[in-house]
Amino acid sequence: MKIETSIFNDCVLQRNGGNVSEAVFGGATEAVGTVTIEVSRGGRVLAGFRDKRVGQAKDGRFEGWVKGVPVGGPYRINVRVLDAAGKVADRATITNVLVGDVWLLAGQSNMEGVARRSNALPTHPMVRAFFMDDHWGIARDPLHALWAAVDKVHGIIGCPALKKDRYVGPGMAFAQEMWRLTKVPQGLIAAAHGGTSMEQWDPARKDEGSNSLYGAALRRVQKNGGSIAGVAWYQGESDCGAQQVELYSTRMRELVAALRRDCGKASLPWVAVQISRVVETDSNWWNIIREQQRQLPQSIKHLALVPAIDLTLDDAIHIGGSDINRLGRRMAQAMGNLCGEKKAHKAPIRLKSVEIGRIEDNGAVEVVATFADLVGKLVACKRPVGFVVVNEQRAVNVVDVKLQGSKARILTRLTLQEAANAMLYYGYGCNPVCNITDEADRSIPAFGPVRLSATK
């Protein structure tokens, strides 16, 4: 007997709304007869799961259900095929199975993980991963060992040379924070690949199977029962170009809709990261992509956007240091909010309004940016920075910023007349310095251009 889907050693089965498993498993066998399962924990068989009849075996194949196993574990599952005389014709034993939440990790290199290994988190027995080589195990970095991937697309695109001091991503911190919030076992399906664009993630390429990123990710989900709790997504850097930016929002909407349809969940939770910084380039496309991403929750329901503009880098483009773990925790808090977890924070911070405040004696205008969904108040390490006013294509450094509850009061050098055509940014350019968060260490989103109001 060879089990090919859903139940594997060390796996996590996705729970349903009743907090129990509901997975279809199957594979190959030469036996013919009734498929039964016996589920035990700590040597004791669960009530109702002693030789429970769950399916049939014939024509070289078998299929069955693992339905009703409570959240938790670890469980031992004995699968048997009984012939017409009731004798065991074939069998397999699966061990260390958990029931909880399974998440798809997808996108490009900042999800794949390129941070230094010195910041890798220790393992946790209730956090597992379905690695790129199609086996489950205790989750540990690197989650995305592309050089060992089963799916052909990762070889087609190309895999980086192994760097022993790298390959830490946000997935581990995300899963461990989700465990802290829910006390439910966590499973991660790794599917990201560095340097990839929205065109390469096109769901229209699903029929290419393992030769496409979408097809490969979907294959991995389907191999594990076809049901997941949600998606953690970090992508956008590779779409910072003249042609790509025009299609970015449309492509995101199509991707989210396709995966929700293929997973059979119209409201599948989706947490996306707003792209951070890049060094040694000068392109307005980064601002355009960030602004499109900021507005995605307005057009895609059950999607939350997590800012990363304030985080440190390990190289010219990749989030690193301990900040990769800060990002993972922020993503988990956003996902917890989407999923209705009581311990989770509010939804990610959003820009509520930008308007003209008071006029100084010298005629200089104060701009007031107000934010919503804060935990506590706005705070900054030392002097708050990150805001820029742009007037007639020229960036004007602000004089001062004062944080007051949910408001940032930004003193400019503009007169009221000059402010009428000015735009406000937070995180202007490719490599801005930004340091404003709320009291739960959640960054305000990068935004802009946002026109200044001409009235108080």
Residue, then its C-alpha position, 0 to 999 in steps of 0.5 A: m500500500k502506498i498512500e499518496t494524498s493527505i495523510f503522511n508521517d509528521c503531517v498536519l491535517q486541516r481542521n474544519g469548522g467543527n475543529v475536527s479533520e475532514a480529509v480524503f486520502g488515497g493511493a495505490t494498492e493491489a488489494v481489493g476490499t473495504v478500507t478501514i482506519e484505526v486512530s489512536r493517541g498515546g496508545r489509546v484508540l479514539a472512540g469510534f475509530r477502531d477499524k472504522r470503515v471509511g472507503q473502498a479499494k479496487d482496480g489498483r487504487f483506494e480511497g477513504w476519509v479521515k473525518g472527525v479526528p479532534v484538533g491536536g495530536p499527535y495521532r497514529i493512523n493504521v490503514r487497512v484493506l479488508d478482503a471479502a473474508g474480513k482478513v487484512a489484505d494490505r496495510a500501512t501505518i502513519t505516525n505523528v499526525l496533527v490536526g490543526d491549520v495549514w497555510l500556503l507560503a507563496g511569493q518571491s524571495n522575501m517569503e522564500g527567506v534570504a535572511r541570515r541563519s543567525n536569526a533562525l528560530p528554534t523548532h516547535p513540536m506543534v509547527r510542521a512544514f511540507f518541504m519542497d521535496d514533498h515530505w513533512g517534518i518539524a518546521r525549520d529554516p530553510l523552509h524553501a530548499l529550492w534545490a531539493a524541490v519536486d516540482k519542475v518549475h523551480g529548476i526551470i526558473g533556476c535555483p540559487a547556490l546553497k548559502k549555509d548562512r542564509y535562507v531564513g524567512p518569515g514563515m517560522a515566526f508566522a506559524q509560531e505566533m499563530w500557535r501562540l494565538t490559537k494553541v492549534p497545531q500549525g502546518l506550512i506548505a512552502a511554495a515561494h520562489g525568489g525573483t518571480s513576477m505576477e506573470q509567472w504566478d498567472p493562474a491561467r498556467k494551472d494546466e501546466g502543473s509542476n511546470s508553473l508556479y501556480g500549478a506547482a503550488l496547487r499540486r502541493v495543496q491538493k496532495n495535502g487534501g486540497s483544504i488550507a486555512g489561508v495564504a501568506w503572500y510576499q511578492g511585488e518587487s519583480d513587478c516594479g517596472a513600466q509594463q508590470v505596474e499597470l497590471y499588478s492590481t488586476r493580476m492580484r485580484e485574478l490570483v486570489a480569486a483563482l486560488r479561492r475557487d480551486c480550494g473551494k473557499a470563496s473567503l479564503p483568508w489572504v495576508a499580503v506583505q507590502i514591499s519594503r525597501v531596495v538599495e541602489t536603484d532609483s525608480n518610482w515604480w516601487n511607490i506605485i506598487r506599494e500604493q496599489q498594494r495598500q489599496l488591495p483590501q478595498s477591492i479584495k475581501h478577506l485580504a489584509l496588507v502588512p507593512a514592512i517599510d520600517l524593517t532592516l535589510d540583510d542586503a540590498i533588497h532582503i529583509g533580515g536580522s531579527d526583523i524577519n521574525r518581526l514581520g512573521r509575527r505581524m503577518a500572524q496577527a493580521m491573519g489571526n484578525l482575519c480568522g476571528e481569533k480573540k487574542a489577535h490584534k486589530a486589522p493592520i493599520r490603515l490611513k484614514s485621512v490626510e488634511i490641512g491642519r493649522i497655518e503657522d504665523n509664517g504661513a507654513v502649512e501643517v498636514v495632519a495624517t490620521f490613522a485607524d485600527l491602532v493598538g494604543k497610539l502612534v510611536a517612534c524610536k527617537r524622532p519620527v521620520g518617513f513623511v515627504v511632501v512632493n510639490e511639482q515633482r519635487a520632494v520637499n523635506v518636512v520640518d518636523v513631525k509630532l505624533q498625537g494619538s492616532k494623528a501625525r502632525i507634519l509641519t511643512r515649508l509649504t504655503l496654503q497655495e503651494a499645498a493645494n497641488a502637493m502630495l503626501y507620501y510615507g515611504y517615498g522612494c526606493n530606500p526611505v527611512c521610516n520608523i512609525t508604528d503603533e504600540a504593538d510594533r505594527s508599522i503604518p503603511a507606506f502610501g502616496p501620492v495622497r493629495l492634501s485637502a485644501t480645507k481644515 
